Amino acid sequence: MNYILFDGTVRRALLPFTFTRPVADIRIGILTIREKWENYLGNTITTITEDYLSERFPMVEMDENVLINASFLPNAELVELVANLNENEAVFLGEEVIAFYSKETQEEVDFSTYRHIEFEGHVLRIENTWDIFSKNGEAMQADFDLLTKGRKSAPISKTNSLVNPENIFLEEGASVEYSILNASEGPIYLGKNSEVWEGNLIRGGFALCEKAVVKMGARIYGPTTVGPYSKVCGEISNSVLIGYSSKGHEGYLGNSVLGEWCNIGADSNNSNLKNNYAKVRLWNYATEKFEQTGLQFCGLMMGDHSKTAINTMFNTGTVIGVNCNIYVPGFPRNFVPSFSWGGASGFTTYQPQKAYEAAKVMMARRGVEFNDMDAKILNHVFEETKRWRKE
């Protein structure tokens, strides 16, 4: 069977992260949503997404297909239903379709002609940006169980102090020295060729993905995910770095999500709790207004390629778009549109060619080329987000 993940109804609520990727390629736990489904189903899975993203994330359609709503994270019970779908069958959770069978010849899908299968088990769903960090612990434990089942961890150096070592797993090539790893509150997973340098204090759940690095002297509280090729240091709590990003110096990051190719300057901090302890409101692209998260702790949401200078400060519940450069003293406003340059004293437009020059240099440092496809995607984001900038 051919499986295809589609963005569903939540894509705009997951901006700015879905400006540059399908919903399926959001990382939560250890794996991206696409990788989770691929591990469960044993298939390579493609996506249906926005037209401007489809060159980078193409769809493969065959005679028989099962389409899966990418906002739903797989588990054994759900996967069994999805894997056994037949023609004219669909899995629903209430009014929301989770998965359905489709033939290539179908021009449209009329669910009134389908047999509805109601899913009655527990399932994780990502509907808002803050779900990425607030549901990260449950997703991480599920990924840890999936990836480590029946396997033995690579050896852990005796220079470390371990709490609950049976809940710590190192992939091939992972290294950690002279650090304290406490997995009593959640698993600790070190991906292939990842590195934890000396003198770190790490409390699980914690996932360090392939070739990511924790520099010396970090204090990390779970559940926190550091995506592939990222570098971190300082104090981090309950945050997700999707990949290829750096928070490599002192400063606090809490209850936050960073996209790819972000850089947080030294001694930068975000607030994750209001002084009056009120629930946090966060900018929502779907409704184009600030919405209640229902959370008392909520920090920074930063889109791909955005960067800060040293000593940058962010208020509780701040949303930064794609390709922003924040560099002046004081707190910037708590919604900064994509391609903005400035800070508390005001913003100008960060012109694409200037932004791309910085992207080329940063990506080259990780051995990745900034290409025409990257430019096309970011040009679309620049045009789409004009209305929020003061041009």
Buried (B, 14 or more C-beta within 10 A) or exposed (E): EBBBBBBBEBBEBBBBBBBBBBBBBBBBBBBBBBBBBBBBBEBEBBBBBBEBBBEBBEBEBEEBBBBBBBBBBBBEEBBEBBBEBEEBBBBBBEEBBBBBBBEEEEEEBEEEEBEEBEBEEEBBBBBBBBBBBBBBBBBBBBBBEBBBEEEEBBEBEEEBEBBBEEBBBBBEBBBBBBBEBBBEBBBBBBBBBBBBBEEBBBBBBBBBBBBBBBBEBBBBBBBBBBBBBBBBBBBBBBBBBBBBBBBBBBBBBBBBBBBBBBBBBBBBBBBBBBEEEEEBBBBBBBEEEBBEBEBBBBBBBBBBBBBBBEEBBBBBBBBBBBBBBBBBEEBBBBBBBBBBBBBBEEBEBBEBEBBBEBBBEBBEEBEBEBEEEBBEBBEBBBEBBEEBBEE
